[in-house]
Amino acid sequence: MPRTSVPRLIVLLAFAVLTQAGAHAREADLDNGEEINEVCAGCHGGFGEGGKQGQYPRLAGQPYRFLVDQLVLFRERKRPNLAMVEYVDDRQMPDPDIQDIAAYLTAIDLPTRLEAVDENAPGFDAFARLQEAKRVLQIPRAEGDIGIGEKLYRRECASCHGRDGRGDSAGGVPLLAGQYTNYLWRQVRKYTDKVRIHDPDAPDDNLLGAFSHDELRDILAYVSTLDD
């Protein structure tokens, strides 16, 4: 698989990650992360872009702490997911590997559109252009009232997920912008059915259950515009 092109500054920042326990600093091995990603790519795509219109979620650009936390939850069977079971046991995914793949995926930046280029210019590289096109991820606009969704999002969601939907790196809160709407709907159902915990600091909280279906639809319609 071709090596993923990641902005060097982001790669350097990703190297300065902490162990999950925070007891000591450990530099992430991004080469190891890339190698691990060859397995992940079968479902989540070579660039962490997800697949099958949200059957498999986008992982690229998710906050490092969020990715680490979720992989640990999968490994400890605290987040049910049959598809992940065989990949995240202690032997297959020890802590250093979790840290490496999380740092690698966090560092991937997916553009929402291709930059215009002159394909007739000398030195134009068609293969490189094709690889660049594979990295583009643009979420289709979802149905709903975007105006109402924006008001609800800013009032109820932005304080944790960010005004721009990019999540919170320090708090391990996932990005919503650029995530598949179908996937977000599935997670909403899991939260309201108590299959997943929405807020680890308030496990009994039922915030999402307080919204009507139409309100959730409108929020997700607005979220689908955040990567425009």
C-alpha atoms as a printed R data frame, in Angstrom:
    type eleno elety resid chain resno       x       y       z
1   ATOM     1    CA   MET     A     1   0.000   0.000   0.000
2   ATOM     2    CA   PRO     A     2   1.419   3.428  -0.871
3   ATOM     3    CA   ARG     A     3   2.695   5.369   2.093
4   ATOM     4    CA   THR     A     4   0.207   7.926   3.349
5   ATOM     5    CA   SER     A     5   1.221  11.517   2.775
6   ATOM     6    CA   VAL     A     6   0.759  13.373   6.064
7   ATOM     7    CA   PRO     A     7   1.720  17.010   6.670
8   ATOM     8    CA   ARG     A     8   5.085  16.922   8.412
9   ATOM     9    CA   LEU     A     9   4.128  19.359  11.145
10  ATOM    10    CA   ILE     A    10   1.169  17.204  12.145
11  ATOM    11    CA   VAL     A    11   3.366  14.109  12.128
12  ATOM    12    CA   LEU     A    12   5.859  15.767  14.459
13  ATOM    13    CA   LEU     A    13   3.090  16.815  16.809
14  ATOM    14    CA   ALA     A    14   1.706  13.288  16.796
15  ATOM    15    CA   PHE     A    15   5.075  11.952  17.948
16  ATOM    16    CA   ALA     A    16   4.722  13.785  21.256
17  ATOM    17    CA   VAL     A    17   1.972  11.593  22.701
18  ATOM    18    CA   LEU     A    18   1.541  10.188  26.186
19  ATOM    19    CA   THR     A    19   0.776   6.689  27.295
20  ATOM    20    CA   GLN     A    20  -2.814   6.137  28.249
21  ATOM    21    CA   ALA     A    21  -1.956   6.169  31.939
22  ATOM    22    CA   GLY     A    22   0.017   9.363  31.457
23  ATOM    23    CA   ALA     A    23   2.814   8.052  33.650
24  ATOM    24    CA   HIS     A    24   5.549   8.782  31.145
25  ATOM    25    CA   ALA     A    25   5.973  10.183  27.671
26  ATOM    26    CA   ARG     A    26   6.393   7.811  24.754
27  ATOM    27    CA   GLU     A    27   7.123   8.748  21.177
28  ATOM    28    CA   ALA     A    28   4.652   7.185  18.799
29  ATOM    29    CA   ASP     A    29   6.105   4.936  16.121
30  ATOM    30    CA   LEU     A    30   4.242   6.185  13.051
31  ATOM    31    CA   ASP     A    31   5.855   3.565  10.823
32  ATOM    32    CA   ASN     A    32   4.358   0.904  13.071
33  ATOM    33    CA   GLY     A    33   1.071   2.805  13.020
34  ATOM    34    CA   GLU     A    34   1.093   2.786   9.233
35  ATOM    35    CA   GLU     A    35   1.786  -0.953   9.183
36  ATOM    36    CA   ILE     A    36  -1.101  -1.609  11.592
37  ATOM    37    CA   ASN     A    37  -3.322   0.549   9.407
38  ATOM    38    CA   GLU     A    38  -2.891  -1.895   6.544
39  ATOM    39    CA   VAL     A    39  -5.168  -4.213   8.528
40  ATOM    40    CA   CYS     A    40  -7.583  -1.416   9.474
41  ATOM    41    CA   ALA     A    41  -7.748  -0.301   5.843
42  ATOM    42    CA   GLY     A    42  -9.755  -3.371   4.879
43  ATOM    43    CA   CYS     A    43 -12.796  -1.736   6.475
44  ATOM    44    CA   HIS     A    44 -11.867   1.850   7.312
45  ATOM    45    CA   GLY     A    45  -9.978   2.690   4.124
46  ATOM    46    CA   GLY     A    46  -6.309   3.276   3.433
47  ATOM    47    CA   PHE     A    47  -6.517   6.861   4.653
48  ATOM    48    CA   GLY     A    48  -8.905   6.247   7.541
49  ATOM    49    CA   GLU     A    49 -11.727   7.698   5.464
50  ATOM    50    CA   GLY     A    50 -14.231   4.989   6.398
51  ATOM    51    CA   GLY     A    51 -16.281   3.050   3.920
52  ATOM    52    CA   LYS     A    52 -19.616   1.961   2.531
53  ATOM    53    CA   GLN     A    53 -21.244   5.314   3.247
54  ATOM    54    CA   GLY     A    54 -20.781   5.014   6.978
55  ATOM    55    CA   GLN     A    55 -21.007   1.298   7.591
56  ATOM    56    CA   TYR     A    56 -17.416   1.819   8.702
57  ATOM    57    CA   PRO     A    57 -16.710   5.218  10.289
58  ATOM    58    CA   ARG     A    58 -14.113   7.774   9.425
59  ATOM    59    CA   LEU     A    59 -11.115   7.528  11.760
60  ATOM    60    CA   ALA     A    60  -8.787  10.053  10.118
61  ATOM    61    CA   GLY     A    61  -8.336  13.197  12.160
62  ATOM    62    CA   GLN     A    62 -10.153  11.901  15.215
63  ATOM    63    CA   PRO     A    63  -8.593  13.103  18.492
64  ATOM    64    CA   TYR     A    64  -5.774  10.861  19.677
65  ATOM    65    CA   ARG     A    65  -7.240  10.331  23.132
66  ATOM    66    CA   PHE     A    66 -10.630   9.412  21.686
67  ATOM    67    CA   LEU     A    67  -9.101   6.754  19.426
68  ATOM    68    CA   VAL     A    68  -7.037   5.293  22.262
69  ATOM    69    CA   ASP     A    69 -10.027   5.234  24.603
70  ATOM    70    CA   GLN     A    70 -12.270   3.494  22.064
71  ATOM    71    CA   LEU     A    71  -9.689   0.851  21.195
72  ATOM    72    CA   VAL     A    72  -9.226   0.098  24.887
73  ATOM    73    CA   LEU     A    73 -13.001  -0.158  25.329
74  ATOM    74    CA   PHE     A    74 -13.156  -2.610  22.413
75  ATOM    75    CA   ARG     A    75 -10.290  -4.623  23.860
76  ATOM    76    CA   GLU     A    76 -11.880  -4.778  27.316
77  ATOM    77    CA   ARG     A    77 -15.255  -5.719  25.789
78  ATOM    78    CA   LYS     A    78 -16.833  -2.597  27.279
79  ATOM    79    CA   ARG     A    79 -17.921  -1.360  23.861
80  ATOM    80    CA   PRO     A    80 -19.653  -4.242  22.065
81  ATOM    81    CA   ASN     A    81 -18.548  -4.647  18.455
82  ATOM    82    CA   LEU     A    82 -18.189  -8.140  17.017
83  ATOM    83    CA   ALA     A    83 -16.256  -6.920  13.985
84  ATOM    84    CA   MET     A    84 -13.498  -5.527  16.219
85  ATOM    85    CA   VAL     A    85 -13.110  -8.458  18.620
86  ATOM    86    CA   GLU     A    86 -10.500 -10.409  16.671
87  ATOM    87    CA   TYR     A    87  -8.290  -7.345  16.144
88  ATOM    88    CA   VAL     A    88  -8.042  -5.843  19.622
89  ATOM    89    CA   ASP     A    89  -7.156  -8.537  22.142
90  ATOM    90    CA   ASP     A    90  -4.056  -8.038  24.317
91  ATOM    91    CA   ARG     A    91  -1.891 -10.083  21.949
92  ATOM    92    CA   GLN     A    92  -3.066  -8.428  18.742
93  ATOM    93    CA   MET     A    93  -3.255  -4.881  20.097
94  ATOM    94    CA   PRO     A    94  -1.051  -4.156  23.134
95  ATOM    95    CA   ASP     A    95  -0.913  -0.605  24.488
96  ATOM    96    CA   PRO     A    96   2.040   0.560  22.328
97  ATOM    97    CA   ASP     A    97   0.259  -0.572  19.150
98  ATOM    98    CA   ILE     A    98  -2.907   1.232  20.221
99  ATOM    99    CA   GLN     A    99  -0.891   4.399  20.768
100 ATOM   100    CA   ASP     A   100   0.887   4.058  17.416
101 ATOM   101    CA   ILE     A   101  -2.218   3.489  15.289
102 ATOM   102    CA   ALA     A   102  -4.066   6.260  17.134
103 ATOM   103    CA   ALA     A   103  -1.244   8.735  16.511
104 ATOM   104    CA   TYR     A   104  -1.030   7.701  12.860
105 ATOM   105    CA   LEU     A   105  -4.763   8.140  12.229
106 ATOM   106    CA   THR     A   106  -4.974  11.387  14.190
107 ATOM   107    CA   ALA     A   107  -2.339  12.898  11.923
108 ATOM   108    CA   ILE     A   108  -4.214  12.228   8.672
109 ATOM   109    CA   ASP     A   109  -5.924  15.287   7.242
110 ATOM   110    CA   LEU     A   110  -8.615  14.564   4.654
111 ATOM   111    CA   PRO     A   111  -9.442  17.412   2.265
112 ATOM   112    CA   THR     A   112 -13.054  17.983   1.231
113 ATOM   113    CA   ARG     A   113 -12.202  18.893  -2.356
114 ATOM   114    CA   LEU     A   114  -9.414  18.573  -4.896
115 ATOM   115    CA   GLU     A   115  -7.321  21.621  -5.618
116 ATOM   116    CA   ALA     A   116  -7.521  22.702  -9.251
117 ATOM   117    CA   VAL     A   117  -4.430  21.809 -11.289
118 ATOM   118    CA   ASP     A   118  -3.388  22.020 -14.918
119 ATOM   119    CA   GLU     A   119  -3.243  18.405 -16.034
120 ATOM   120    CA   ASN     A   120  -1.485  19.481 -19.222
121 ATOM   121    CA   ALA     A   121   1.361  21.127 -17.333
122 ATOM   122    CA   PRO     A   122   4.845  19.594 -17.670
123 ATOM   123    CA   GLY     A   123   5.564  17.140 -14.899
124 ATOM   124    CA   PHE     A   124   1.916  16.439 -14.079
125 ATOM   125    CA   ASP     A   125   1.781  13.162 -12.138
126 ATOM   126    CA   ALA     A   126  -1.452  11.312 -12.901
127 ATOM   127    CA   PHE     A   127  -0.822   8.613 -10.289
128 ATOM   128    CA   ALA     A   128  -0.158  11.164  -7.551
129 ATOM   129    CA   ARG     A   129  -3.335  12.964  -8.578
130 ATOM   130    CA   LEU     A   130  -5.293   9.717  -8.292
131 ATOM   131    CA   GLN     A   131  -3.905   9.098  -4.806
132 ATOM   132    CA   GLU     A   132  -4.787  12.653  -3.838
133 ATOM   133    CA   ALA     A   133  -8.349  12.127  -5.086
134 ATOM   134    CA   LYS     A   134  -8.713   9.033  -2.897
135 ATOM   135    CA   ARG     A   135  -8.120  11.196   0.171
136 ATOM   136    CA   VAL     A   136 -11.013  13.542  -0.568
137 ATOM   137    CA   LEU     A   137 -14.021  13.043   1.700
138 ATOM   138    CA   GLN     A   138 -17.125  15.182   1.308
139 ATOM   139    CA   ILE     A   139 -20.155  14.216   3.375
140 ATOM   140    CA   PRO     A   140 -23.450  14.690   1.479
141 ATOM   141    CA   ARG     A   141 -25.887  17.086   3.089
142 ATOM   142    CA   ALA     A   142 -28.419  15.230   5.206
143 ATOM   143    CA   GLU     A   143 -32.135  15.914   5.250
144 ATOM   144    CA   GLY     A   144 -33.451  18.249   7.923
145 ATOM   145    CA   ASP     A   145 -33.806  21.896   8.889
146 ATOM   146    CA   ILE     A   146 -30.227  23.167   8.982
147 ATOM   147    CA   GLY     A   147 -31.192  26.440  10.670
148 ATOM   148    CA   ILE     A   148 -32.947  24.715  13.569
149 ATOM   149    CA   GLY     A   149 -30.155  22.158  13.726
150 ATOM   150    CA   GLU     A   150 -27.544  24.900  14.024
151 ATOM   151    CA   LYS     A   151 -29.345  26.495  16.977
152 ATOM   152    CA   LEU     A   152 -29.706  23.148  18.738
153 ATOM   153    CA   TYR     A   153 -26.117  22.157  18.013
154 ATOM   154    CA   ARG     A   154 -24.666  25.407  19.330
155 ATOM   155    CA   ARG     A   155 -26.793  25.229  22.459
156 ATOM   156    CA   GLU     A   156 -26.404  21.533  23.283
157 ATOM   157    CA   CYS     A   157 -23.381  20.102  21.446
158 ATOM   158    CA   ALA     A   158 -20.789  22.785  20.716
159 ATOM   159    CA   SER     A   159 -19.475  23.054  24.271
160 ATOM   160    CA   CYS     A   160 -18.020  19.532  23.975
161 ATOM   161    CA   HIS     A   161 -17.697  18.801  20.250
162 ATOM   162    CA   GLY     A   162 -16.572  22.313  19.332
163 ATOM   163    CA   ARG     A   163 -18.323  25.058  17.429
164 ATOM   164    CA   ASP     A   164 -16.858  23.661  14.209
165 ATOM   165    CA   GLY     A   165 -17.552  20.026  15.128
166 ATOM   166    CA   ARG     A   166 -13.853  19.152  15.273
167 ATOM   167    CA   GLY     A   167 -14.032  17.567  18.707
168 ATOM   168    CA   ASP     A   168 -11.773  18.155  21.684
169 ATOM   169    CA   SER     A   169  -8.295  16.644  21.710
170 ATOM   170    CA   ALA     A   170  -7.678  17.144  25.429
171 ATOM   171    CA   GLY     A   171 -11.068  15.787  26.438
172 ATOM   172    CA   GLY     A   172 -11.092  12.899  23.992
173 ATOM   173    CA   VAL     A   173 -14.335  14.119  22.433
174 ATOM   174    CA   PRO     A   174 -14.790  12.894  18.832
175 ATOM   175    CA   LEU     A   175 -15.083  15.057  15.768
176 ATOM   176    CA   LEU     A   176 -18.506  15.091  14.136
177 ATOM   177    CA   ALA     A   177 -17.649  17.235  11.115
178 ATOM   178    CA   GLY     A   178 -16.825  14.992   8.177
179 ATOM   179    CA   GLN     A   179 -18.313  11.899   9.799
180 ATOM   180    CA   TYR     A   180 -20.907   9.872   7.919
181 ATOM   181    CA   THR     A   181 -24.489  10.754   8.848
182 ATOM   182    CA   ASN     A   182 -25.563   7.098   8.705
183 ATOM   183    CA   TYR     A   183 -22.879   6.212  11.216
184 ATOM   184    CA   LEU     A   184 -23.860   9.068  13.536
185 ATOM   185    CA   TRP     A   185 -27.482   7.922  13.453
186 ATOM   186    CA   ARG     A   186 -26.420   4.419  14.497
187 ATOM   187    CA   GLN     A   187 -24.413   5.785  17.397
188 ATOM   188    CA   VAL     A   188 -27.317   7.975  18.524
189 ATOM   189    CA   ARG     A   189 -29.470   4.849  18.730
190 ATOM   190    CA   LYS     A   190 -26.788   3.024  20.703
191 ATOM   191    CA   TYR     A   191 -26.545   5.915  23.144
192 ATOM   192    CA   THR     A   192 -30.296   6.155  23.632
193 ATOM   193    CA   ASP     A   193 -30.512   2.357  24.013
194 ATOM   194    CA   LYS     A   194 -27.671   2.462  26.584
195 ATOM   195    CA   VAL     A   195 -25.477   0.218  24.441
196 ATOM   196    CA   ARG     A   196 -22.866   2.992  24.491
197 ATOM   197    CA   ILE     A   197 -22.207   5.639  27.128
198 ATOM   198    CA   HIS     A   198 -22.465   9.142  25.727
199 ATOM   199    CA   ASP     A   199 -20.512  10.903  28.485
200 ATOM   200    CA   PRO     A   200 -18.089   8.765  30.555
201 ATOM   201    CA   ASP     A   201 -18.101  11.469  33.239
202 ATOM   202    CA   ALA     A   202 -21.892  11.213  33.516
203 ATOM   203    CA   PRO     A   203 -22.750   7.607  32.571
204 ATOM   204    CA   ASP     A   204 -26.381   7.948  33.630
205 ATOM   205    CA   ASP     A   205 -26.915  11.052  31.524
206 ATOM   206    CA   ASN     A   206 -29.570  10.661  28.824
207 ATOM   207    CA   LEU     A   207 -29.028  13.898  26.912
208 ATOM   208    CA   LEU     A   208 -29.686  12.396  23.493
209 ATOM   209    CA   GLY     A   209 -32.838  10.716  24.737
210 ATOM   210    CA   ALA     A   210 -34.241  14.155  25.538
211 ATOM   211    CA   PHE     A   211 -34.289  15.122  21.848
212 ATOM   212    CA   SER     A   212 -37.143  14.296  19.523
213 ATOM   213    CA   HIS     A   213 -36.430  12.423  16.305
214 ATOM   214    CA   ASP     A   214 -36.958  15.631  14.313
215 ATOM   215    CA   GLU     A   215 -34.516  17.551  16.516
216 ATOM   216    CA   LEU     A   216 -31.853  14.875  16.089
217 ATOM   217    CA   ARG     A   217 -32.476  14.873  12.338
218 ATOM   218    CA   ASP     A   218 -32.009  18.651  12.233
219 ATOM   219    CA   ILE     A   219 -28.827  18.521  14.314
220 ATOM   220    CA   LEU     A   220 -27.318  15.892  12.024
221 ATOM   221    CA   ALA     A   221 -28.409  17.891   8.981
222 ATOM   222    CA   TYR     A   222 -26.425  20.828  10.342
223 ATOM   223    CA   VAL     A   223 -23.449  18.629  11.249
224 ATOM   224    CA   SER     A   224 -23.361  17.381   7.653
225 ATOM   225    CA   THR     A   225 -22.573  20.954   6.540
226 ATOM   226    CA   LEU     A   226 -19.635  21.503   8.880
227 ATOM   227    CA   ASP     A   227 -17.051  20.089   6.486
228 ATOM   228    CA   ASP     A   228 -18.194  22.243   3.550
